[in-house]
Amino acid sequence: MKDVIFDDFQNSVSESLLRHRSVLDIMTKLQESEARINRAVAKTVTNCGCMSIEAKKQGKDIHNDDIDLEELTHQLKTHIGGNACDNCRDVLEREIGNHMFYLASLCNVLDLNMYDILLKEYDRINTLGKFSLR
């Protein structure tokens, strides 16, 4: 069922994409949509204030070769405080959805299937686990 949703989404994107069919157009729109996501996250902090960014140096022991991976996971922080309010959540979801639209467009023009890509990445993560660190 989930593969049908992915395929339907990708097909709907293909059918609705009229102006930006060039790979160059799609790549630049994808990059622009990523910037809009970053801007939306920043606005949750600077405009609304429902979230905060509390960045500081990650745990002092993360560069210690003797540290256990499980312990390392608990020491690393997201640096995000608070939760997005309903309005900010709507904006974030809209911008991420827009990004997914252009990602599907890129997959279409490159003749790639989003669901197959998701499955391959899912298998890679499950096989390598924490050793798939990027």
C-alpha positions in Angstrom: 0.0 0.0 0.0 2.8 2.4 0.9 4.5 1.9 -2.5 1.2 2.9 -4.1 1.1 6.1 -2.2 4.7 6.9 -3.2 4.0 6.0 -6.8 0.8 8.0 -6.9 2.6 11.0 -5.5 5.4 10.7 -8.0 2.9 10.3 -10.9 0.9 13.2 -9.7 4.0 15.4 -9.6 4.8 14.3 -13.1 1.4 15.2 -14.4 1.3 18.6 -12.7 4.8 19.8 -13.5 4.4 22.0 -16.5 6.8 24.9 -16.3 9.9 23.3 -14.8 10.6 20.3 -16.9 14.3 20.9 -17.4 16.7 19.2 -15.0 18.4 22.6 -14.5 15.1 24.2 -13.5 14.3 21.3 -11.2 17.7 21.4 -9.5 17.5 25.1 -8.8 13.9 24.8 -7.6 15.0 22.0 -5.3 17.8 24.1 -3.9 15.4 27.0 -3.5 12.9 24.9 -1.6 15.7 23.7 0.7 16.5 27.3 1.5 12.8 28.0 2.2 12.8 25.1 4.8 15.8 26.6 6.4 14.1 30.0 6.5 11.0 28.6 8.0 13.0 26.9 10.8 14.8 30.2 11.4 11.4 32.1 11.6 10.1 29.7 14.2 12.9 31.0 16.4 13.3 34.6 15.3 9.7 35.6 14.4 7.4 33.4 16.4 9.7 32.2 19.2 7.9 28.9 19.7 11.3 27.2 19.3 14.8 28.1 20.2 18.2 27.1 19.1 20.5 26.4 22.1 23.7 25.5 20.3 26.9 24.7 22.1 29.7 22.3 21.8 28.6 18.7 21.7 29.5 16.4 24.7 33.1 16.7 25.8 33.7 12.9 25.3 32.5 12.5 21.8 36.0 12.5 20.4 37.1 9.8 22.9 37.8 6.5 21.1 36.7 4.5 24.1 33.2 5.9 24.2 30.3 3.4 23.6 28.1 4.2 20.6 25.0 3.9 22.7 26.4 6.4 25.2 27.4 8.7 22.4 23.8 8.7 21.1 22.6 10.1 24.4 25.3 12.7 24.6 24.6 14.3 21.2 21.9 17.0 21.2 19.7 18.5 18.6 20.1 22.0 19.9 16.4 22.6 19.5 14.3 23.8 22.4 10.6 23.9 22.4 8.1 22.7 19.8 6.7 24.3 16.7 3.3 25.9 17.3 0.4 25.0 14.9 1.1 27.9 12.6 4.8 27.2 12.3 4.2 23.5 11.9 1.9 24.2 9.0 4.5 26.4 7.3 7.2 23.8 7.9 5.0 21.0 6.6 4.1 23.1 3.5 7.8 23.9 2.8 8.9 20.3 3.3 6.0 19.1 1.1 7.1 21.6 -1.6 10.7 20.2 -1.3 9.3 16.7 -1.7 7.5 17.8 -4.9 10.7 19.0 -6.5 12.5 15.9 -5.2 9.9 13.7 -7.0 10.3 15.9 -10.1 14.1 15.2 -10.1 13.4 11.5 -9.7 11.0 11.6 -12.6 13.4 13.4 -14.9 16.2 11.0 -14.0 13.8 8.0 -14.3 14.2 7.0 -10.7 11.5 5.6 -8.4 11.3 7.4 -5.0 9.9 4.3 -3.3 12.8 2.1 -4.5 15.2 4.7 -3.3 13.5 4.8 0.1 13.6 1.0 0.4 17.3 0.9 -0.5 18.2 3.6 2.1 16.0 1.8 4.7 17.8 -1.5 4.0 21.2 0.3 4.2 20.3 1.8 7.6 18.9 -1.4 9.0 22.0 -3.4 7.8 24.6 -1.0 8.9 22.7 0.5 11.9 24.7 3.1 13.7 27.7 2.2 11.5 26.0 4.0 8.7 27.0 7.3 10.2 27.2 10.1 7.7 
